[in-house]
């Protein structure tokens, strides 16, 4: 009986978290990109998900230093795009968009000095 209750609890939590997920995929900006330029970051949403009044956190992780830089902590998810003014140091990064349930990551993005 205890195993059944544990399994049922896990299953319910899994369903709740899965249903809360909104972002399906974070697209990789075409690069390399230069510092101090504006780049449009885009993503797709899961089918039948209402992203109105939902926000995510956009970040960049340096591949070699593993430093994480928060780009914007309150990105509206419904527009499926965000204009990012690149202020990172030159280097290789992976962008991340967290919709509150799971971090979606892009491919590698190279940032170059102008």
C-alpha positions in Angstrom: 0.0 0.0 0.0 2.8 2.4 0.8 4.4 1.9 -2.6 1.1 2.6 -4.3 0.7 5.8 -2.4 4.3 6.9 -3.2 3.8 6.0 -6.9 0.5 7.9 -7.0 2.0 11.0 -5.3 4.9 11.0 -7.8 2.5 10.6 -10.7 0.2 13.4 -9.6 3.2 15.8 -9.1 4.6 14.8 -12.5 1.2 15.6 -14.2 0.9 18.9 -12.4 4.5 20.0 -13.4 4.1 18.8 -16.9 0.8 20.6 -17.4 2.4 23.8 -16.1 5.2 23.7 -18.7 4.7 26.3 -21.5 7.9 26.7 -23.5 8.6 23.8 -26.0 11.9 24.9 -27.5 14.3 27.8 -27.4 15.7 28.7 -30.8 19.4 29.5 -31.3 20.1 32.9 -32.7 22.1 32.8 -35.9 25.6 33.9 -35.1 28.2 34.9 -34.4 26.7 38.0 -32.8 28.4 41.2 -31.8 28.4 43.0 -28.5 26.2 46.0 -28.2 23.8 44.9 -31.0 20.2 43.9 -30.7 19.3 40.3 -31.4 15.9 38.7 -31.5 15.6 35.5 -29.4 12.6 33.3 -30.3 10.9 30.2 -28.9 8.0 27.9 -29.5 5.2 27.1 -27.1 3.7 23.7 -26.4 0.3 23.2 -28.2 -2.8 24.4 -26.4 -0.8 26.3 -23.7 -2.0 29.7 -22.7 1.1 31.9 -22.3 -0.8 35.1 -21.6 0.4 36.8 -18.4 3.1 34.2 -18.1 6.8 35.1 -17.7 10.1 33.4 -18.0 13.7 34.1 -17.1 16.2 34.5 -20.0 19.9 33.8 -19.1 23.2 33.1 -20.8 25.7 30.5 -19.5 29.4 31.0 -20.5 30.5 27.6 -21.8 34.1 27.8 -20.4 33.6 29.7 -17.1 30.1 28.3 -16.4 29.1 31.8 -15.2 25.4 32.4 -15.6 24.2 35.9 -16.5 20.5 36.8 -16.1 19.5 38.7 -19.2 16.0 39.4 -18.1 14.1 37.9 -15.2 10.6 38.7 -16.5 10.3 37.9 -20.2 6.7 37.7 -21.5 6.3 34.3 -23.0 3.2 34.9 -25.2 5.0 37.0 -27.9 7.4 34.1 -28.5 10.2 36.5 -29.1 12.4 38.9 -27.1 14.8 41.7 -28.3 18.1 41.3 -26.5 20.7 44.0 -26.4 23.9 42.0 -26.2 26.1 43.2 -23.3 28.0 40.0 -22.6 31.7 39.7 -22.8 33.1 38.0 -26.0 32.9 34.2 -25.7 30.8 31.1 -26.2 27.4 30.9 -24.5 24.2 28.8 -24.3 21.0 30.8 -23.8 18.4 29.5 -21.4 14.7 30.3 -21.0 13.0 29.0 -17.8 9.2 29.1 -17.8 9.1 28.1 -14.1 9.0 24.4 -14.7 12.0 23.6 -16.9 15.0 25.4 -18.4 15.1 25.2 -22.2 18.5 25.8 -23.7 19.7 27.0 -27.1 22.6 25.7 -29.1 26.0 27.5 -28.8 26.0 31.3 -29.4 29.3 33.0 -30.1 29.5 36.6 -28.9 32.3 38.7 -30.5 33.7 42.1 -29.7 32.7 44.8 -32.3 
